[in-house]
Amino acid sequence: MKILFISDVYFPRINGVSTSIETFRHELRALGHTVHLIAPDYQSITSDESDILRIPAKGVPLDPEDRFMSYSGVLRHLEKFHSEKYDLIHIQTPFVAHYLGTKLSKLLRIPCVETYHTFFEEYLYHYIPLVPKNLMRLIAKRFSRHQGNSLDGMVVPSHPMLHVLKEYGITTPTEVIPTGIEPDSFVPGDRAAFREKHGIAQDRPVLLFLGRVAFEKNIRFLLEVVSQVRLEIPDLLFVIAGEGPALKSLEHEVKTMNLLESVKFIGYLDRHTELNSCYRAADIFIFASRTETQGLVLLEAMAQGTPVVSTAELGTRDVLREGDGVWIARDELADFSAKVLKMLKDSEARKALGEAGRNYAHGWSAGRQAARMVAFYQRILASS
């Protein structure tokens, strides 16, 4: 099978969508399929640019990390796309890529599917603050319904997200297929070396958030948790690994909350050389996002044997199972803080939970999810 991916984001832009695309590209190739990718040009190459068409792109207002691809820049390659004889187009993002993907689907006369990676109902109002929240949610629902019903198929990373889309009125054939964990995620990181590199004492208790530093990730709540827990564990350190539009706001919050000695921002990490060590350097991975369609970082932390304290909202309800690497907390300061504090004080519980999480993460094989994706492609092709 020959598949054309198209996305508004990809490495070197680091986020869950980029990781998902990379994982499925790798695993689909391993199954003998050809995968090409259309993605923005960030004026910076990655370690693997094979079969990637980089398109000139402009910056996005209010979100300087991202890019808008040139629509005409993609269509200039139409003759090449015809010659490739693709079987199917797989859109990964709902912006320029969506409209290009559906356009190419018609021009090339092949079916088009899309993965719904982002819960826009809880996402958009953070970036368009002048529009009332309820109106923004209504717009997001209509936007998602219109896009979803213009496709031949949709991929959703979790069952709760599928339920939301069905409530929107999306009738397109849909399949729940999460992004899996690749074998490299289980290669043990170097806890001691990572701590030494970043000036963290080997015996200092460390909490970690790793991911896009965005408003919808609810990191402000995690700062409140840190403030509460350090009342009993004064030398506590909260490491925030990643960058994003909420970074400056969070840095200001850290100062306002007098947490300068308790919070360390370390920016983006190379997922192939530093990510595993970062997870392993933490005593607990903490997470409280309300908008995840899956929450892949939770499984990555578990793969390193790092215990997790997290809320279970939307897509993370599909991923998390109490006792299998995680203590699930309510989205309340008292409950979340109490669970973090209890786990920090109990090294045996941390060790047991970490081992359970590592075993649990093995069940989320990337190869298994890629095989399910192929089956879905074949179903769409058969019905088109």
ROKE-508733 format. One line per 8 residues: number of its first residue (from 1); for each residue x negated, y, z negated of C-alpha. Coordinates in steps of 0.2 Angstrom, whole numbers. Example, Ala and Ser with C-alpha at 12.3 -4.5 7.8 and 13.67 -1.06 7.14 Angstrom:
residues 2
1> -62,-22,-39; -68,-5,-36 .
***
This chain:
residues 384
1> 0,0,0; -6,18,4; 0,31,-8; -2,50,-8; -2,58,-25; 1,77,-26; -2,87,-42; -3,105,-48 .
9> -16,100,-60; -31,88,-61; -48,87,-68; -58,98,-72; -42,104,-80; -40,93,-95; -23,88,-100; -11,73,-101 .
17> -6,74,-83; -24,74,-77; -27,59,-88; -12,50,-82; -16,53,-64; -34,47,-66; -29,31,-75; -16,26,-62 .
25> -28,30,-48; -41,19,-55; -29,5,-59; -20,5,-43; -36,5,-33; -41,-10,-44; -25,-19,-38; -31,-16,-20 .
33> -20,-1,-16; -27,15,-8; -23,31,-17; -26,49,-10; -24,65,-21; -20,83,-16; -24,94,-30; -30,113,-33 .
41> -48,118,-31; -55,125,-47; -71,129,-39; -79,115,-49; -82,97,-44; -78,82,-55; -88,66,-57; -77,57,-44 .
49> -70,68,-30; -67,53,-18; -51,53,-9; -46,70,-16; -41,85,-5; -44,101,-14; -33,115,-9; -37,134,-12 .
57> -27,140,-27; -23,156,-36; -22,159,-55; -5,157,-64; 2,172,-74; 2,169,-93; -8,153,-91; -25,156,-85 .
65> -30,138,-86; -19,133,-71; -18,136,-53; -5,138,-39; -10,129,-24; -8,137,-7; 8,130,1; 1,133,19 .
73> -16,127,14; -8,110,12; 2,110,28; -13,114,38; -18,96,35; -2,89,42; -10,81,57; -22,71,45 .
81> -7,66,34; 2,59,49; -14,49,54; -16,41,37; 1,32,38; 5,34,20; 19,22,13; 25,34,-1 .
89> 22,51,-9; 20,52,-28; 23,69,-35; 15,72,-53; 20,90,-57; 36,101,-54; 29,117,-47; 21,120,-30 .
97> 17,101,-29; 36,96,-30; 41,107,-16; 26,102,-5; 29,83,-9; 47,84,-4; 43,93,11; 29,81,16 .
105> 41,67,13; 53,73,26; 40,78,38; 31,61,37; 48,51,35; 42,42,19; 50,41,2; 45,52,-12 .
113> 45,49,-31; 40,60,-46; 34,57,-63; 43,68,-76; 28,72,-87; 34,88,-96; 50,91,-107; 54,109,-100 .
121> 69,112,-111; 57,113,-125; 43,120,-115; 47,135,-104; 53,147,-117; 36,147,-125; 29,155,-109; 43,166,-104 .
129> 47,174,-121; 58,188,-115; 72,177,-110; 83,170,-124; 79,153,-129; 97,145,-126; 97,153,-108; 79,147,-105 .
137> 85,129,-110; 100,130,-98; 89,136,-84; 76,121,-88; 90,108,-88; 97,115,-71; 79,116,-64; 76,98,-69 .
145> 92,91,-63; 90,100,-46; 73,93,-44; 76,76,-50; 91,73,-38; 80,78,-23; 69,63,-25; 70,45,-20 .
153> 64,39,-37; 58,46,-54; 46,39,-66; 48,43,-85; 35,39,-98; 48,35,-112; 66,29,-115; 71,45,-125 .
161> 65,56,-111; 75,45,-99; 91,47,-110; 88,66,-109; 87,66,-90; 103,55,-88; 112,68,-99; 106,82,-87 .
169> 115,73,-73; 100,65,-64; 106,50,-54; 90,46,-45; 84,28,-47; 73,29,-63; 60,18,-71; 51,20,-88 .
177> 33,17,-85; 21,25,-98; 2,29,-95; -8,14,-101; -25,14,-111; -40,9,-101; -53,-3,-107; -66,12,-110 .
185> -54,19,-123; -59,4,-134; -78,6,-133; -83,12,-151; -88,30,-152; -102,36,-163; -95,44,-178; -111,49,-186 .
193> -119,57,-171; -103,67,-167; -103,74,-185; -121,78,-184; -119,87,-167; -105,98,-174; -113,101,-191; -100,91,-201 .
201> -106,83,-216; -105,64,-215; -94,62,-231; -83,77,-228; -64,72,-226; -59,77,-208; -42,78,-200; -41,79,-181 .
209> -30,86,-167; -35,83,-149; -26,89,-134; -20,105,-125; -20,119,-138; -2,125,-133; 12,132,-142; 24,117,-140 .
217> 11,106,-148; 17,113,-165; -1,115,-171; 4,130,-182; 13,117,-193; -2,107,-194; -12,122,-201; 2,123,-214 .
225> -1,105,-218; -20,108,-220; -17,123,-231; -6,112,-242; -18,97,-243; -33,107,-247; -26,112,-263; -31,95,-269 .
233> -45,91,-257; -54,108,-256; -68,102,-244; -55,96,-231; -59,100,-213; -47,101,-198; -55,99,-181; -45,106,-166 .
241> -52,99,-150; -46,107,-134; -41,123,-126; -25,131,-120; -14,147,-121; -11,146,-140; -29,146,-144; -31,165,-148 .
249> -15,165,-158; -21,150,-169; -38,158,-172; -28,173,-178; -17,162,-189; -33,153,-196; -39,170,-202; -22,176,-209 .
257> -20,159,-219; -38,160,-226; -43,144,-217; -59,149,-209; -69,137,-219; -57,123,-217; -54,124,-198; -66,121,-184 .
265> -62,124,-165; -73,114,-154; -65,116,-137; -64,103,-123; -74,87,-123; -79,76,-109; -67,61,-110; -80,49,-103 .
273> -95,54,-115; -88,63,-131; -69,58,-133; -71,42,-141; -84,48,-154; -73,63,-158; -58,51,-162; -69,40,-172 .
281> -77,55,-182; -60,59,-190; -53,51,-205; -35,54,-199; -28,60,-182; -13,71,-185; 1,76,-173; 17,85,-174 .
289> 22,89,-156; 41,90,-153; 40,90,-134; 29,75,-129; 36,63,-115; 24,50,-121; 9,56,-132; -6,46,-125 .
297> -18,54,-137; -10,44,-151; -14,28,-143; -32,34,-139; -35,38,-157; -28,20,-162; -40,12,-149; -54,20,-159 .
305> -47,13,-175; -43,30,-182; -27,30,-192; -13,42,-188; 0,53,-197; 13,59,-185; 31,64,-182; 41,53,-170 .
313> 50,65,-159; 56,62,-141; 43,52,-131; 32,48,-147; 47,38,-154; 43,25,-140; 25,24,-144; 24,24,-163 .
321> 29,10,-174; 28,12,-193; 12,3,-200; 5,-1,-183; -9,12,-184; 3,26,-190; 12,33,-205; 27,42,-197 .
329> 31,58,-206; 46,69,-205; 44,86,-197; 44,94,-214; 29,101,-223; 31,92,-240; 33,75,-232; 19,76,-219 .
337> 7,84,-232; 11,70,-244; 7,56,-232; -9,65,-226; -15,67,-244; -10,49,-249; -20,42,-234; -35,53,-238 .
345> -36,46,-255; -34,28,-250; -49,22,-240; -43,4,-240; -26,10,-233; -35,20,-219; -46,5,-215; -31,-7,-214 .
353> -20,5,-204; -35,9,-192; -37,-10,-188; -18,-12,-186; -18,3,-174; -33,-4,-163; -23,-21,-161; -7,-12,-157 .
361> -16,-1,-144; -21,-16,-134; -3,-19,-130; -3,-3,-120; -14,-10,-105; -17,2,-91; -17,-13,-79; 0,-19,-85 .
369> 8,-2,-82; 0,0,-65; 7,-17,-60; 24,-10,-65; 22,5,-55; 18,-5,-39; 34,-15,-42; 44,2,-44 .
377> 36,8,-27; 41,-8,-19; 59,-6,-25; 60,12,-18; 52,7,-2; 65,-8,0; 80,4,-3; 74,18,9 .
***
